[in-house]
Amino acid sequence: MANLTVNEQVLKPFTLDVKPVLEKYLSRLHIDLSDYTFAANYIWLANSSGFYAIINKCFCLFVMTAGELTMILPPLGKKKYITDAMISCFTIMNENNSSPYYARIDYVQEAMVEEFAMYTDDAQSMFVMMDNYIVEKKLVDYIYLVDSLIYLRGNSYHTKRTEINKFKKSYPDCVVEELDSSKHKDEIILLFNKWVTDRVKYMPSEEAENFLEGIHQERIAVKQMIKNYNELSLIGLVIYINGELKGFTVGEKINEDTASVIIEKTDFEILGCAQFIFREFSKILKEHYRVTYINVGDDMGFENLRKVKMSYRPFKLVPKYTIYQK
């Protein structure tokens, strides 16, 4: 993929080679949102054109979709540089895009929104700033104490413990293995395809259309994850029942005390499998990364997924915002 030049600003392709560059900027921040890692963005940009540039001493990640540029993360850098970089990025997007309507910055953490709103102490300038932009709260990331997910103590986790115990009694010979991308890739794709079919079957009809629109992107993301599993420094588990792969899960470390679950799929027909593999993976994440918290991402706006994630009693919900132009 070639460079993209917009009004003399060169945007370079977002390739695997960019991993150490982005991670250098991320290492200076302490952000526990699941979107702020190289792997998460590289996997989900598999079906899009990602570009980056260093603007005002900040790492700026753009995505090109149908010829229109947006930002999949806010500029990453020291606090004093971020807002000016945001404004410069809007200028770049406007120069490229067919309409100012398309320009936006997604997955902005709360502290950056506050800094953007308080860009200047001059009240008149502040009014002009917020008169030109709209800040909209979007989804939230669900973050849990890792020990809560492992030990499932108390009445609030009674149902989870029961589901796991029933699963263990029903499938005493199940086998849990560390994910090997070469060994397990074909079976993972087969399970993913079955999961899609079953998910639509049990999904409320009003959600099914939106779900199917996004599933093509997720299928490509899963393939990208498998293809570059080792290069992305991921960790995962698979579970076998009667010789068939019935679940897989993949995660990574976000910061010093937080790991994330990037993707998890299990066979709907195996009751308790999802709860069982989630607890086993929580143990691995704690052992492997020595973390205190696990971030399982957002609910993508699906009510059923929100209920599932809330049922695990999150330690905190971390909001994510989008900044638009008026």
SELUMKE-906399 format. One line per field, with one value per residue (C-alpha): z, y, x; chain. Coordinates in Angstrom, 2 decimals. Example, Ala and Ser with C-alpha at 12.3 -4.5 7.8 and 13.67 -1.06 7.14 Angstrom:
z = 7.80,7.14
y = -4.50,-1.06
x = 12.30,13.67
chain = A,A
This chain:
z = 0.00,-1.01,0.97,0.93,0.58,1.69,1.26,1.59,4.70,4.02,5.63,5.71,5.54,8.91,8.59,10.99,10.84,12.67,15.81,17.71,16.69,18.02,21.12,21.95,22.12,24.00,26.59,27.68,28.46,31.11,29.32,30.10,27.08,24.93,21.71,22.67,21.47,18.18,17.86,18.38,15.65,13.23,13.47,12.96,10.15,8.15,5.80,5.63,4.68,7.74,7.56,10.18,10.60,13.41,13.71,16.33,18.07,18.30,16.65,14.51,13.10,10.20,8.37,4.77,4.04,0.63,0.00,3.25,6.09,9.76,12.86,14.71,17.73,18.95,18.55,21.03,22.72,25.58,26.88,25.78,22.13,21.72,21.12,18.49,16.81,16.82,15.09,12.51,11.89,11.25,8.67,6.97,6.94,5.52,2.75,1.69,2.31,0.05,2.98,6.52,7.67,7.40,9.60,13.13,15.86,17.51,20.83,22.61,26.29,28.83,29.88,26.25,25.87,28.93,27.62,24.26,25.87,28.12,25.27,26.37,29.47,27.27,27.66,24.21,22.51,24.49,23.22,19.64,20.15,21.38,18.86,16.09,17.45,18.95,21.59,21.84,24.45,22.72,24.26,27.48,28.14,30.84,33.26,36.00,38.87,37.65,41.01,40.85,37.52,38.80,42.19,41.48,45.17,46.63,45.75,42.70,40.99,42.09,38.59,37.02,39.48,38.82,35.04,35.32,37.68,35.34,32.41,34.26,35.20,31.64,29.98,32.45,29.64,27.99,27.05,27.34,25.26,24.58,21.18,18.36,15.25,12.86,14.53,15.31,12.48,10.38,13.39,14.69,11.39,11.39,14.93,14.08,11.12,13.31,15.96,13.40,12.29,15.86,16.95,14.28,15.21,18.83,18.23,18.41,14.85,15.37,16.09,13.37,10.47,12.22,13.38,9.87,8.51,10.84,10.79,7.52,9.14,12.20,10.10,8.34,11.72,13.04,9.99,10.43,14.09,13.26,10.41,12.56,15.95,16.93,15.47,17.46,20.73,21.52,23.98,23.71,24.71,22.90,24.37,22.91,23.70,22.29,19.93,18.48,19.06,20.85,22.04,21.62,23.23,22.55,24.55,25.21,27.71,27.53,30.25,33.36,35.36,32.72,30.11,27.56,25.90,22.22,20.96,22.42,20.72,22.00,20.68,21.83,22.11,24.83,27.94,30.37,27.87,27.63,31.41,31.81,29.18,30.40,33.92,32.67,30.46,33.36,35.25,32.31,31.89,35.57,35.53,32.24,32.63,36.43,35.94,38.37,35.85,32.71,30.05,27.85,25.54,24.82,23.99,20.43,21.29,21.59,24.56,25.03,25.15,27.62,29.93,29.76,30.53,33.36,34.87,35.67,37.92,36.32,38.63,36.45,33.15,31.13,28.59,25.05,23.03,19.40,18.33,15.26,13.46,13.36
y = 0.00,3.40,6.62,8.97,12.67,15.20,18.88,18.14,15.96,12.45,9.63,6.31,2.83,1.25,-2.01,-4.53,-2.53,0.32,-1.80,-0.50,3.07,3.05,1.11,3.72,6.39,4.13,3.28,6.92,6.86,4.94,4.20,1.14,1.28,-1.85,0.17,1.60,-1.20,-1.97,-5.44,-4.34,-1.71,-3.82,-6.68,-4.53,-2.51,-5.71,-4.77,-1.06,1.16,2.40,5.33,7.16,10.26,12.02,15.36,17.95,15.28,12.92,9.56,10.00,6.96,7.42,5.00,5.37,4.01,4.54,7.42,9.26,9.72,9.37,8.76,5.48,6.88,10.41,11.73,10.03,12.11,14.49,16.30,19.72,18.60,16.60,19.29,21.13,17.77,17.08,20.38,19.67,16.21,17.67,19.96,16.95,15.02,18.00,18.44,14.81,14.21,15.04,16.68,17.91,15.57,12.55,13.85,12.47,11.15,7.91,6.22,9.40,8.83,11.14,12.98,13.95,15.23,17.42,18.74,19.47,21.34,23.33,24.07,27.68,29.73,32.43,32.07,33.49,31.13,28.22,29.10,29.15,25.74,24.03,25.93,24.19,20.64,18.09,15.63,12.58,9.84,6.47,3.06,2.04,-0.55,-3.12,-3.59,-6.24,-7.21,-10.31,-12.07,-11.55,-13.37,-16.21,-16.91,-15.83,-15.28,-14.18,-14.39,-12.16,-14.85,-17.80,-18.36,-18.29,-20.87,-23.10,-22.89,-23.77,-26.68,-28.09,-27.76,-29.61,-32.42,-32.70,-32.57,-33.93,-34.88,-31.45,-30.35,-26.77,-25.86,-22.74,-21.42,-22.33,-20.32,-22.92,-25.90,-24.40,-21.91,-24.02,-25.18,-21.62,-20.44,-23.36,-22.52,-18.84,-19.65,-21.88,-19.16,-16.65,-19.04,-19.80,-16.17,-15.00,-17.83,-16.65,-12.90,-10.53,-9.71,-5.98,-6.59,-9.16,-6.72,-4.57,-7.69,-9.14,-5.84,-6.01,-9.73,-9.66,-7.24,-9.48,-12.58,-10.82,-9.60,-13.17,-14.29,-11.38,-12.26,-15.88,-14.94,-12.53,-14.14,-14.49,-11.16,-9.39,-11.01,-12.35,-15.05,-17.36,-20.58,-23.17,-25.81,-29.25,-31.44,-34.96,-34.03,-30.95,-27.34,-25.71,-22.43,-20.01,-16.77,-14.29,-11.39,-9.14,-6.70,-3.09,-1.52,-2.56,-3.62,-4.35,-7.08,-7.37,-10.04,-9.14,-11.89,-14.93,-17.40,-20.61,-23.07,-21.92,-25.54,-26.26,-24.76,-23.26,-23.35,-19.55,-19.12,-21.89,-20.65,-17.06,-18.08,-20.26,-17.44,-14.98,-17.29,-17.36,-13.57,-13.08,-15.70,-14.56,-10.78,-10.31,-7.94,-6.71,-5.88,-7.38,-5.25,-7.12,-4.19,-2.66,-4.20,-2.77,-1.44,-4.89,-5.17,-8.90,-8.42,-5.54,-7.82,-10.53,-8.12,-6.46,-9.88,-10.24,-7.14,-4.78,-2.95,0.12,1.30,3.51,5.77,6.42,9.50,10.62,14.18,15.51,18.82,20.85
x = 0.00,1.35,1.59,-1.39,-0.62,-3.24,-2.37,1.38,0.84,2.14,0.17,2.02,0.42,-0.43,1.49,3.02,6.26,4.49,4.00,7.10,6.32,2.75,3.74,6.38,3.67,1.25,3.92,3.97,0.25,-1.68,-4.94,-7.04,-9.35,-9.20,-8.87,-5.47,-3.20,-1.49,-3.00,-6.60,-6.33,-4.31,-6.79,-9.87,-8.31,-7.88,-10.71,-9.88,-6.99,-5.12,-2.70,-0.66,1.47,3.32,1.53,2.45,4.57,1.56,0.89,-2.23,-4.07,-6.48,-8.72,-9.86,-13.34,-14.95,-12.58,-13.38,-10.86,-11.74,-9.62,-9.92,-8.04,-7.32,-3.78,-1.45,1.20,1.87,-1.19,0.03,0.23,-2.99,-5.61,-3.56,-2.96,-6.73,-7.43,-4.72,-6.19,-9.63,-8.02,-6.42,-9.69,-11.56,-8.98,-9.46,-13.15,-16.08,-17.90,-17.00,-19.76,-17.43,-14.60,-14.61,-12.31,-13.46,-12.61,-11.53,-10.92,-12.55,-9.39,-8.71,-12.27,-11.85,-8.56,-10.16,-13.05,-10.70,-8.30,-7.90,-8.59,-10.10,-13.88,-14.61,-12.15,-13.60,-17.07,-15.80,-14.13,-17.29,-19.39,-17.44,-17.40,-19.78,-18.59,-20.82,-20.58,-20.63,-20.02,-18.27,-15.58,-16.34,-13.44,-13.34,-11.10,-9.29,-9.71,-13.47,-13.58,-11.41,-12.98,-16.60,-17.30,-20.62,-24.30,-23.93,-21.85,-23.99,-25.39,-21.92,-20.60,-23.61,-23.15,-19.46,-20.13,-22.78,-20.39,-17.62,-20.00,-21.33,-17.91,-15.35,-12.98,-12.83,-9.33,-8.01,-4.95,-2.95,-3.98,-1.60,-2.43,-1.00,-2.63,-6.03,-6.69,-9.08,-11.10,-11.36,-12.87,-15.32,-16.43,-16.74,-19.02,-21.18,-21.30,-22.61,-25.38,-26.43,-26.18,-28.63,-30.97,-31.22,-30.91,-33.91,-34.98,-34.47,-30.78,-30.11,-29.77,-27.15,-25.36,-25.07,-23.78,-20.78,-20.09,-18.12,-15.67,-15.36,-14.72,-11.84,-10.57,-10.48,-8.51,-6.11,-5.69,-4.81,-2.48,-0.42,-0.98,2.67,3.81,1.07,2.24,-1.21,-2.18,-5.16,-6.88,-8.97,-11.25,-11.95,-14.95,-15.00,-12.19,-13.92,-12.91,-15.85,-14.39,-11.50,-10.45,-7.65,-6.26,-3.31,-1.85,-3.08,-0.93,1.00,-2.05,-4.71,-5.16,-7.93,-10.03,-10.03,-12.33,-14.06,-16.39,-17.94,-20.49,-23.96,-25.09,-22.52,-24.09,-21.58,-18.72,-18.51,-18.43,-15.87,-13.39,-13.75,-12.72,-9.86,-8.60,-8.79,-6.43,-4.02,-4.09,-3.30,-0.54,0.98,0.73,0.44,-2.50,-5.13,-7.85,-9.37,-11.06,-13.53,-14.26,-17.65,-21.02,-21.20,-24.65,-26.25,-28.61,-28.03,-24.26,-24.70,-26.70,-24.04,-21.20,-23.13,-23.88,-20.17,-20.36,-17.81,-15.42,-15.85,-17.30,-14.98,-16.73,-15.52,-16.40,-16.51,-15.71,-17.52,-17.56,-20.76
chain = A,A,A,A,A,A,A,A,A,A,A,A,A,A,A,A,A,A,A,A,A,A,A,A,A,A,A,A,A,A,A,A,A,A,A,A,A,A,A,A,A,A,A,A,A,A,A,A,A,A,A,A,A,A,A,A,A,A,A,A,A,A,A,A,A,A,A,A,A,A,A,A,A,A,A,A,A,A,A,A,A,A,A,A,A,A,A,A,A,A,A,A,A,A,A,A,A,A,A,A,A,A,A,A,A,A,A,A,A,A,A,A,A,A,A,A,A,A,A,A,A,A,A,A,A,A,A,A,A,A,A,A,A,A,A,A,A,A,A,A,A,A,A,A,A,A,A,A,A,A,A,A,A,A,A,A,A,A,A,A,A,A,A,A,A,A,A,A,A,A,A,A,A,A,A,A,A,A,A,A,A,A,A,A,A,A,A,A,A,A,A,A,A,A,A,A,A,A,A,A,A,A,A,A,A,A,A,A,A,A,A,A,A,A,A,A,A,A,A,A,A,A,A,A,A,A,A,A,A,A,A,A,A,A,A,A,A,A,A,A,A,A,A,A,A,A,A,A,A,A,A,A,A,A,A,A,A,A,A,A,A,A,A,A,A,A,A,A,A,A,A,A,A,A,A,A,A,A,A,A,A,A,A,A,A,A,A,A,A,A,A,A,A,A,A,A,A,A,A,A,A,A,A,A,A,A,A,A,A,A,A,A,A,A,A,A,A,A,A,A,A,A,A,A,A,A
